Structures are given as C-alpha cells and as structure tokens.
Amino acid sequence: MSIRTARDADIPQMVAIAETKRIEYEGYSPVFWRKAPDSSPKQELFFQRLLTSPDVIALVSEVEDTLSGFVIGAVTMAPPVYNPGGLVCIIDDFAVAKPQEWDLVGAELLAAVEHEAKARGAVLSVVVCPQRDQTKRIMLQKAGAAVASEWYVKPL
C-alpha cells in the first residue's frame, strides 16, 4: 500500500468509493443522507475543484493500480468565536473501499493528512463521521480523536 497525492486520474475511483459510502449512509439517515440521482457527476466536478485548491490536501491509498481509500482535508481558519490556537484541518470526504480497511488504510490516510496539515500550520483536525459508521468511529478513537459535536436532524 502506498499513499500519495491525489490527481485528476484518481477522481473516478474516488467517486466510486464515495458512491458506495453514500448508499450506506442513506440507510443510516434517509433524509439527511439522501443520495441525489446525479450524485456521482456532481461529486466528480466537486473533486476536480478541490484538487486544484491550494488549501486542500487530497491523498489516496493505492495497492497496485487500485485505490483502497482517499482523504480530503481543507486547512482553514476556525470560526472566529473559537480559538484552537491555529489553523484547523476539516476532513469531510474520507472513505475506504472496504469497511474492514479503516484500521489500516483509514488510519494511514488520517495520519498522512494530519502530518501534512500540521506542516501547514494546523493545530487541530476535525473529521466528519456518521454516527452509525462504527468501523470509522473506532479507527478515529484509536487515532486519539474524540467526539466534539453531533448533529441531530428531523424533517420539518
């Protein structure tokens, strides 16, 4: 397994991994995580924009020519009402191809993106994780992360 910077040619495989997670997450919360019918082409365009942003760290894990996971972190200022002591790395798009790969692939991707974020001045990482994605939650806890917030949703 190798971890490297994501490139445009990786986007189709990244989107395919994300699409699988999107279907899984829709089962967790059918309203909040409802998959758009055209989610893949929209995410492909979104990833293309992210990969060109200077504030974004986009990494992939690869075995031979197949991606086993990816992580995208954005190094940014914390909201002005908080002062964590520096920049934060917001990690929203973060997935592995197989749930059992969180402990190895996910942990390595997280360590790599946090290492790069720290080199860019970040002092805190914030990782989005659905409540029912237990394998991802366990990996984050093993990596030393703690729950800081949860979102509650209800249809209106």
MOCOR-V491026 format. One record per backbone hydrogen bond with DSSP energy under -1.0 kcal/mol. CO is the residue of the C=O (numbers start at 1). NH is the residue of the N-H. Records with the same first field share a line. If there is no record, write none. Layout:
BEGIN
CO->NH, NH
END
This chain:
BEGIN
2->62
4->60
7->10
8->11
10->14
11->15
12->16
13->17
14->18
15->19
16->20
17->21
18->22
19->23
20->24
21->25
22->26
23->27
25->29
29->33
31->34
36->39
38->42
39->43
40->44
41->45
42->46
43->47
44->48
45->49
46->50
47->51
50->53
53->56
55->75
57->73
58->6
59->71
60->4
61->68, 69
62->2
63->66
66->63
68->97
69->61
70->95
71->59
73->57
74->90
76->88
79->82
87->123
88->76
89->126
90->74
91->128
93->72
95->70
98->101
99->102
101->105, 106
102->107
104->108
105->109
106->110
107->111
108->112
109->113
110->114
111->115
112->116
113->117
114->118
115->119
116->120
117->122
118->121
121->87
124->89
126->91
130->133
132->134
133->137
134->138
135->139
136->140
137->141
138->142
139->143
140->145
141->144
END
